[in-house]
Amino acid sequence: MLPSQEASKIYHDNYMRNSRAIGILWAIFTICLAIINVVVFFQPYWIGDSVNTPQAGYFGLFHYCVGNGNSNREFSCQGSFYEFGSIPSGAFKAASFFVLMSMVLIITCIGCFALFFFCNTATVYKICAWMQLLCAICLVLGCMIFPDGWDAEVIQDMCGEDTGKYTLGNCSVRWAYILAIIGVLDALILSFLAFVLGNRQRDFLQEELKAENKDDGY
């Protein structure tokens, strides 16, 4: 074997090993992002009561529970994504739609993993990168639109008169909202990494082709 061919083979082996390891981590964190997305969509813990609210309760994108004021903390729960009219605010409806779209995109991205067995690796990475970027955009829109619905009457009854658009009054942000923001950052990082992996894969294939042509005397 010629020295240039041997060096090319070593480089190829090292690159494939490192690329495969990074790709596996990227896929694992993509699955984690999908789990985050499903959780924040269905869990009704985006905002909730505090020690200063007259009654207990919590709100999600479309489902919410409000206490009856008794000390036994019994809740009356309402709202369903399948009954759009039961969602207390137009902003909540829009936020629900965008978070749902982000969930569909990231699940579709996971489904695209099967394409690695049939299509060019660089192309699949870029398809997933665009899906993850769109997922991040939809999540951002959901997180930004959601506070616009805080002026709904049922929220003002629980959080106080000072509650309004983008003003939470006596209530507080809960863990699902924070998790959604973490999901945005996760989606952006994964999208950037997928673009990098796709471009590196393309550049590597071009360099490998040039090396083969050079060794063949072209």
C-alpha positions in Angstrom: 0.0 0.0 0.0 1.3 3.5 -0.9 2.1 5.9 2.0 -0.6 8.3 0.8 -3.2 5.5 0.7 -2.2 4.3 4.1 -2.5 7.8 5.6 -5.8 8.2 3.9 -7.1 4.9 5.3 -6.0 5.9 8.9 -7.6 9.3 8.5 -10.8 7.6 7.1 -10.9 5.1 10.0 -10.4 7.9 12.7 -13.0 10.1 11.0 -15.6 7.4 10.8 -15.1 6.4 14.4 -15.4 10.0 15.7 -18.2 10.8 13.4 -20.2 7.7 14.4 -19.7 8.5 18.1 -20.9 12.1 17.7 -23.8 11.0 15.6 -24.9 8.5 18.2 -24.9 11.3 20.9 -26.7 13.6 18.5 -29.4 10.9 18.0 -29.7 10.2 21.7 -30.2 13.9 22.5 -32.7 14.2 19.7 -34.8 11.5 21.3 -34.5 13.3 24.6 -35.7 16.5 22.9 -38.7 14.6 21.6 -39.5 13.4 25.1 -39.2 17.0 26.4 -41.5 18.2 23.7 -44.2 15.6 24.4 -44.0 16.4 28.2 -44.4 20.1 27.8 -47.2 19.7 25.4 -49.4 17.5 27.6 -48.4 18.6 31.1 -50.6 21.4 32.6 -47.8 23.0 34.6 -46.7 26.0 32.7 -47.9 28.5 35.3 -49.5 28.0 38.7 -50.5 29.4 42.1 -48.2 30.8 44.8 -48.6 31.6 48.4 -50.2 34.9 47.5 -53.0 33.6 45.3 -56.5 33.4 46.6 -57.0 29.9 45.3 -54.8 27.0 44.1 -54.5 25.9 40.5 -52.3 25.4 37.5 -52.4 26.0 33.8 -50.9 24.3 30.8 -51.3 25.0 27.1 -54.8 23.8 26.9 -55.6 22.0 30.1 -56.0 23.7 33.5 -57.2 23.0 37.0 -58.5 25.6 39.5 -59.2 25.0 43.2 -62.6 25.7 44.8 -61.1 27.7 47.6 -61.5 25.0 50.3 -58.6 23.8 52.4 -58.8 20.2 51.0 -57.4 21.5 47.7 -60.1 20.0 45.4 -59.6 21.0 41.8 -62.0 21.6 39.0 -60.2 20.7 35.7 -61.2 21.8 32.2 -59.7 22.2 28.7 -58.9 19.7 26.1 -56.9 20.0 22.8 -59.7 17.9 21.2 -62.2 20.5 22.3 -60.6 23.6 21.1 -63.4 25.8 22.3 -62.6 24.8 25.9 -59.2 26.4 25.8 -59.5 29.7 27.8 -57.6 32.0 25.5 -56.9 32.5 21.8 -53.2 32.9 22.7 -53.2 29.5 24.4 -54.8 28.0 21.3 -52.0 29.4 19.1 -49.3 28.4 21.5 -50.8 24.9 21.7 -50.7 24.7 17.9 -47.1 25.7 17.6 -45.9 23.4 20.4 -47.8 20.6 18.7 -46.1 21.4 15.4 -42.7 21.3 17.1 -43.6 17.9 18.6 -44.6 16.6 15.2 -41.4 17.9 13.6 -39.1 16.3 16.1 -40.9 13.0 16.0 -40.7 13.1 12.2 -37.0 13.8 12.5 -36.5 10.7 14.6 -38.4 8.8 11.9 -35.9 10.1 9.4 -33.1 8.2 11.2 -34.2 5.2 9.0 -33.0 7.2 6.0 -29.4 6.7 7.1 -29.6 3.2 5.8 -30.7 4.2 2.4 -29.6 7.8 1.6 -26.5 9.9 1.6 -25.5 10.6 5.3 -24.8 14.3 4.7 -28.3 14.8 3.1 -30.1 13.1 6.0 -28.2 15.2 8.6 -29.2 18.4 6.7 -32.9 17.2 6.5 -32.9 16.6 10.3 -31.1 19.9 10.9 -33.8 21.8 9.2 -36.5 19.9 11.0 -34.8 20.6 14.4 -34.4 24.3 13.4 -38.1 24.5 12.6 -38.9 22.7 15.8 -36.9 25.3 17.8 -38.8 28.1 15.9 -42.2 26.6 16.7 -41.2 26.2 20.4 -40.0 29.8 20.6 -43.3 31.0 19.1 -45.2 28.8 21.6 -43.3 30.2 24.5 -43.6 33.8 23.3 -47.3 33.6 22.5 -48.4 31.8 25.7 -48.0 34.8 28.0 -50.3 36.8 25.7 -53.2 34.8 27.1 -52.6 35.6 30.8 -55.3 38.2 30.7 -58.0 35.5 30.5 -60.7 35.9 33.1 -60.1 32.4 34.7 -56.4 33.3 35.1 -57.1 36.7 36.6 -59.5 35.1 39.1 -56.7 32.9 40.3 -53.6 35.2 39.9 -55.2 38.5 41.0 -56.2 41.8 39.4 -52.7 42.7 38.5 -52.5 39.8 36.0 -52.5 40.8 32.3 -50.7 40.1 29.0 -47.1 39.1 29.9 -47.8 40.0 33.5 -48.3 37.1 35.8 -49.5 38.9 38.9 -49.4 36.7 42.0 -48.9 33.4 40.1 -45.5 31.9 39.2 -43.9 30.1 36.3 -43.9 26.3 36.7 -41.4 23.6 35.5 -43.1 22.8 32.2 -42.6 26.3 30.9 -38.9 26.2 32.0 -38.6 22.8 30.3 -40.0 24.2 27.1 -37.3 27.0 27.1 -34.6 24.3 27.7 -36.1 22.5 24.7 -35.6 25.5 22.5 -31.9 25.7 23.4 -31.6 21.9 22.9 -33.2 22.1 19.5 -31.0 25.0 18.4 -27.8 23.2 19.5 -28.8 19.9 17.9 -29.7 21.7 14.7 -26.3 23.4 14.6 -24.6 20.1 15.3 -26.5 18.3 12.5 -25.5 21.0 10.0 -21.9 20.7 11.1 -22.0 16.9 10.8 -23.7 17.1 7.4 -21.1 19.6 6.0 -18.2 17.7 7.4 -19.5 14.5 5.9 -19.8 16.2 2.5 -16.3 17.7 2.7 -14.8 14.4 3.8 -16.4 12.6 0.8 -15.1 15.2 -1.6 -11.5 15.0 -0.1 -11.6 11.2 -0.3 -12.7 11.4 -3.9 -9.9 13.8 -4.8 -7.3 11.5 -3.0 -8.5 8.5 -5.0 -8.3 10.4 -8.2 -4.8 11.6 -7.4 -3.6 8.1 -6.5 -5.1 6.8 -9.8 -3.1 9.5 -11.7 -6.0 11.7 -12.7 
